[in-house]
Amino acid sequence: MITKPHIPVLLEEIERIATDILNSLNKPNALFVDLTLGYAGHSISLLNILKRKHTLSNKILLSLDWDINAINYVLDKNQKYIHKFFEYTSYKGLTVHRTSDTSESTKWYVVRANFAYLPQILDTLFQKGYLPKKTKVDFLLADLGVSTPQLEDLDRGFSFKTDKAILDMRMDPTTYKVKAADLLNILSHKELKLLFINNVGMSPVLASKLAWSILYEREQKPFGSKDDIKRLKQICEKLHPLRPSARKRLHPCTLVFLALRIAVNQELDNLKTLVDHLPNLLSPDSKAAIITFHSAEQKIIERHVATANLSIENVIIPKALEINKNPAARSAKMYILTRR
Ligand SMILES: C[S@@+](CC[C@H](N)C(=O)[O-])C[C@H]1O[C@@H](n2cnc3c(N)ncnc32)[C@H](O)[C@@H]1O
């Protein structure tokens, strides 16, 4: 059950860009890809935009997410709109779970997968005849990070709102076996220090102190039980520079939890892989919209676009009105990328 819904970020801006692309296409097909389906706020909008364009004969929305809870929720709520549901893993390839044949000109395919495998997924869908041959992506969206329901499901360990949960933080527990608690138990001082420096830009001095505190704490008792979050919170609160007075609006645990979540889900590696693949996947007049929420994601995009043969056409941030209505949007920064 969902206690708090996810509000899609920068929805109006995304709708405008997707509509412009569709209106300017001079071919009979359109392929839109939403790499981070979540609770389908953006996907449903993209689907409606595709449906309204009657002059195209074959329109497909492909939506991916690796979180089975999000997928199950969307499958359940949107049964009659989803034409096919697949799963893709590197070891099993593509599994077809549900197909409802339809003569509608707009089709919605949902895939449970890591978006880093998008090239393989598109290839397999072409080979198996689910996508017309040689179709390239006309609009691609990635709304990175976690959704509100993931954060609010306190047993998953993403949030420090609770005192009683294991530090898990895996968005896709079927693929990733290492929990945040395992990282705290097995990484050396140097590895933990680098994790905090590289993922959230923590100062080396603070990252080192934090790593020593974690090593001390795990000697008393390894992490991996229901008091994990409470113990990590106590560590963060004791470290003076992490305290709210020094970091103003940020809770002392915010960066520590973010750094661990990024590491557990290999978020930066997945993003790098995606950006590197984009030029081969996008059609000539397409656009990719990537919504980032922190500086490590922004650095990857800014550094990788040039080598990946992409250009940054625009960077869009939410207006004050949107942030007022949805504070979770406050750190969003959407990069609009085009092929060179
Ligand atoms: C911010 S939410 C997206 C919310 C969505 N746009 C909506 O309107 O509901 C991010 C989603 O991306 C998924 N995700 C993050 N990294 C992923 C990856 N590498 N592959 C597939 N899904 C990923 C998460 O599981 C989460 O559901």
The ligand as a Tripos MOL2 file, in Angstrom:
@<TRIPOS>MOLECULE
LIG
   27    29     1     0     0
SMALL
NO_CHARGES

@<TRIPOS>ATOM
      1 C1         12.2290    9.4760   -9.1620 C.3       1 LIG1
      2 S1         11.5340    7.9170   -9.4360 S.3       1 LIG1
      3 C2         10.6520    8.1050  -10.9400 C.3       1 LIG1
      4 C3          9.2580    8.5700  -10.7440 C.3       1 LIG1
      5 C4          8.4310    8.6040  -12.0050 C.3       1 LIG1
      6 N1          8.9920    9.4920  -12.9790 N.3       1 LIG1
      7 C5          6.9830    8.9630  -11.7180 C.2       1 LIG1
      8 O1          6.4740    9.8970  -12.3420 O.co2     1 LIG1
      9 O2          6.3740    8.2870  -10.8820 O.co2     1 LIG1
     10 C6         12.9090    6.9770   -9.9760 C.3       1 LIG1
     11 C7         12.5830    5.5610  -10.3530 C.3       1 LIG1
     12 O3         13.6730    5.0850  -11.1190 O.3       1 LIG1
     13 C8         13.9420    3.7610  -10.7690 C.3       1 LIG1
     14 N2         15.3550    3.5320  -11.1060 N.ar      1 LIG1
     15 C9         16.4490    4.1500  -10.5830 C.ar      1 LIG1
     16 N3         17.5590    3.6850  -11.1730 N.ar      1 LIG1
     17 C10        17.1690    2.7770  -12.1060 C.ar      1 LIG1
     18 C11        17.8620    1.9640  -13.0390 C.ar      1 LIG1
     19 N4         19.2120    1.9720  -13.1460 N.pl3     1 LIG1
     20 N5         17.1420    1.1610  -13.8420 N.ar      1 LIG1
     21 C12        15.7810    1.1260  -13.7550 C.ar      1 LIG1
     22 N6         15.0720    1.8610  -12.8790 N.ar      1 LIG1
     23 C13        15.7620    2.6870  -12.0710 C.ar      1 LIG1
     24 C14        13.6200    3.6670   -9.3120 C.3       1 LIG1
     25 O4         13.3100    2.3340   -8.9460 O.3       1 LIG1
     26 C15        12.4220    4.6010   -9.1910 C.3       1 LIG1
     27 O5         11.2170    3.9110   -9.3120 O.3       1 LIG1
@<TRIPOS>BOND
     1     1     2 1
     2     2     3 1
     3     2    10 1
     4     3     4 1
     5     4     5 1
     6     5     6 1
     7     5     7 1
     8     7     8 2
     9     7     9 1
    10    10    11 1
    11    11    12 1
    12    11    26 1
    13    12    13 1
    14    13    14 1
    15    13    24 1
    16    14    15 ar
    17    14    23 ar
    18    15    16 ar
    19    16    17 ar
    20    17    18 ar
    21    17    23 ar
    22    18    19 1
    23    18    20 ar
    24    20    21 ar
    25    21    22 ar
    26    22    23 ar
    27    24    25 1
    28    24    26 1
    29    26    27 1
@<TRIPOS>SUBSTRUCTURE
     1 LIG1         1 GROUP 0 **** ****
